[in-house]
Structure formats: structure tokens, C-alpha cells
Amino acid sequence: MNKITSLNGHRKNGAKSTPALITGGAGFIGTNLADRLLSNGIPVIVLDNLSREGVEQNLEWLVKKHPGKVDVRVADIRDENEVRRAVANASRVYHFAAQVAVTTSLDDPFSDFEVNARGTLNLLEAVRERGENAPPLIFTSTNKVYGALEDVRLKNDGSRYLPESDEYAAHGISEARSVEFHSPYGCSKGAAEQYVLDYARTFGLKTAVFRMSCIYGEHQFGTEDQGWVAHFLIRAMNGEPITLYGDGMQVRDILFAEDLVNALLLAHDNIEKVKGEAFNIGGGPGNTVSLLELLEIIAGLRGEDCEVEFDDWRTADQRYYVSDTRKFSAATGWKQTVTVKRGVARLFSWLQAQRRRTRFVASPVARGEGISQAVNG
């Protein structure tokens, strides 16, 4: 028996609350969300195939902190029967289970499609089968659905790219921009989100989509291909070189997991306002950082510079992406609260604590890894 499944402990605690289902719930976002829900008295069903490095550690922590309240289902989002059983008693659904790396999608487009697109369809059908009792569903998509943004004219100041457009500089990329799927990963996530939106339109389900920028925070074990903020920190802490693909001036708006959890809960609480809509979710213009600038922040935390290597640009990499989050903020009142420097420092402290418990090995390269059920930022 898998050591995690033996830790199953969720029981119906009277009529206090029906459980929330989190697919990919052992990933770092799922773990942070589950912890918040459980702390608020809402039991949780975690459906995860435990294929990503670090997720069993997350799940053990979660079950130990909340004994008797976590129902662990070690299963794959592609398994229709297991998905249907998980949805049967759920009061709400947060869908994070995914293949999460562009590089992996380039190596195995079929598997990428099966997990991201077909897996999402499995989940939507299971929710639709609930009829009038269908639970609300929040799906995490990606900013990659906007493509490489090659038409966004840029300049640079030596450490970061900056948009020439005053509108983009002030607010970022809005949902008004047409989607343009690049890479198999962009296609599979884009197809999945369109199904999520259409099931609201065609079948009346209460669904919403988050097109997410880079998410980071505690319980994140980043790799070279996904979860780059944590990956940079881990490599630096291990005294290992960090590879920058391109020139390092790429800019992202990064969002701390705590703020994303706030957004996810607000989306559920305001589901009548947000259903059938897609929202750009990220740190916004106030929380941007280039790769080079992040290295400077890490050097300040460590007290020494990071060793850096450079390699060729990656397929479909965006030079500049910043989320315009005004649409979601207007609908729910949400706002970001954790600054880049404070968030990176918090993640650094958490990783240091993990390092004291069990020394990190070299941060793995995600190419060739099995399917991940955990969405990192």
C-alpha cells in the first residue's frame, strides 16, 4: 500500500461541511489551498497521482496537520471512474491537475493532450452528471494561451524588457487580447479552458478560468522547466549554477501562493459574478521581476552572487508578460498583498527550513519526468 493512501483520514464530521475536491491537490498550490480550507473547517478530497517530486512530502505534512479531515485519492485525472467517484460528494471543485511543462509537451504531445484536455473533459462530465447539484468549478489555465506576444513592442534597460505601450506598461495584458495557443502545452491548456468556459455557456455549469502568471510560495519544489522562482532558490542554496535561457531580461509578474488562495476562495464566494468568465491572475504591474533581477534578490538573501550560465532561447518563451488583473479585482475586490521581495524572502526561509530537515539534491530537470498532477506557477 502506498504510504500516503494509508494516511487517509477524512470522515464526515456531522453535517458541518461537505468536502471540497482539489485535483492535483498535493502540488504546492493545492497544498496551500487545502490547508486554508481545512483551517476554515472545510474537509478536503485530494485527487493526485503523486508523480511530481516533493508532493508526497506536501501530502504527509497536510495529513499530519489536519488529521481525520483529508480524503486522499491516489488516482489519475485520466481515470474517468476515479474522477467520477471523487466528484460525487464534492461541494466545490478546484482543478489543478495537469501536465505543466512546455518542454514535456514538446517531447510527448499525446500525453500532454490526454492529461490537460481529456482529463479536464473527464472532470467536467463528472460535474455535469451531478445535474442540479453540480458543484462550482475553478480551473487554473496559463498565460501561455496568449502565445509569444511577438507583436508587443519592447525596449530594455539592461536588466529587463519594458513595453513601449503606455497601456501595457501601466496595466499589463488584459483578457481582451485574443488567445493564440503556442506549443502543445499552450494548445492543451487552451483547449481545456475553452471546454470549461463552454460548459458554463452550453450546460449552465458554474465554472471560471484563471489564466495564471508565475505562482510561487511555500511547498513549491521547482524544476528547471516549471516553478522557476523556487528552482533558482534551490540551485543557489545548493551552490549549483543557474541556467538562463535567452538573455535573462524576460519579465514576469509573480504572485505569492497566499494571494492566489485568496483569489480562489473569492472566486467561489462570487461564483454568480464570475461564472463563464476567464480572468488573468498574477502579481500585476506592481509585482514584476526579470530573471536577472531575481538573481540579484537571491544574492542579497544569501550574501553572495549566484553562478549563472546562459543557453539558447526556449520555444514560445515570452519576453514580457504581466497580467492585467483589473477584471477580477472589479468582480471580487481581490488585490495582491505580498510584494516580490517579501514573497521571495518567505520562500527562501521555508526552503532553508526544509533543507535543515533533509538536504536538497540537485534540482531536477523536468524533461522526461512522469505526468505531474501539481500545478506550480
Summary of the structure (lengths in Angstrom):
residues: 377
radius of gyration: 19.6
end to end distance: 31.0
largest distance: 60.1
contacts: 1379
relative contact order: 0.17
helix: 43%
strand: 17%
